[in-house]
Amino acid sequence: IGEYSAYTVQSIKLGENDLGTDIANLNLSSIASNTQLHGEQDIIVTLDKGNMGTALTVPVTIVTKIITTADEFMVLMPKTASEETFGYYELGKDLGGADYIVGANGRSIGRNLSAVSAELGFRGTIDGRGYTFTFSFAVTNIDTGTSDQYGVFGFMGTGATVKDITIVCDNIRTDTGTHFLGQNVQGANFTNVTIVFNKVYSRYAAALMAPSITNSTFTNVDIVIRNMEMKWEVTPIVFAGAVNSYDGVSAFSGNVFTDTVVHLFTG
C-alpha cells in the first residue's frame, strides 16, 4: 500500500464481504464460490493512523478460471433453459483447431433454449486476452447436411460479455436454423471480437449468428465470412432472423453497433 505502509489496516472489503486485514493474504472464502462477484471489482481498504483514517479503492479482477482447453470452454455453457452461469473466465492459450468438432461427443449445447428469460443463460465474461478459439461444426443431419443448431454459447443473458478474442469456425453448414452464437442472445456485450467463418454453406437464408439477438452491444467487432455458398438465390441473414419472435418481442431489436463490420466473400 506504498505511502500508507505506516497505517494500520482496519478492514478489507468487497461490498459486504469481509476479506480480513492481511493485505498479503486475503480471505477469499466468502467470494470464491459466488461467481456473480467475479470479474472487475473494487476492494475497499480502510486504514488508520492515530486519529487519521482513510479508505483506498483498489481495482481488481477476480478470475474464476483460466481456460486452457476447448472442452473446458464448452462445459461452461448452460445446457438447459433453467440454468444461469456467472463468472469471469480468461483464455490461457489458443484453443481447439479445425478438427475440434462442436456438436459431437457432448459438446453440443442443449435444445429448446430459445424462449428463455434474459435473467438466465450464460451471464459471465469470456476474456480472450487476444487468443483464438478454432473449431468446426458437426453435421447432425446427413440428409440436409445441417450443422449443430445450438451454437457456442447456447443462450446468453443480461450482462454476458465476450471480449478480446478471435473465434474461427472452419466449416459451418446452415439450413433453416444453424446459429453460431446460440439460440438466443439477450443483453450481451461483444467488444474487440473477430469472428471468422472459413467456409459457409447455406441452403436457405438462415440466420448465421442467432435466431434472436436483442438489446445487445457490438463494439469493434469484425465478422469475416469466406467461401460462402448459397444453394438458392437468396440474401443471407448474417445476424438474426427478423421474421422470428419470442414472447412477442422482435428477434432483432434494441441492439447497438459501433465500429462493427461484416466482410462477406462468396465463392
Disulfide bonds with the S-S distance in Angstrom:
none
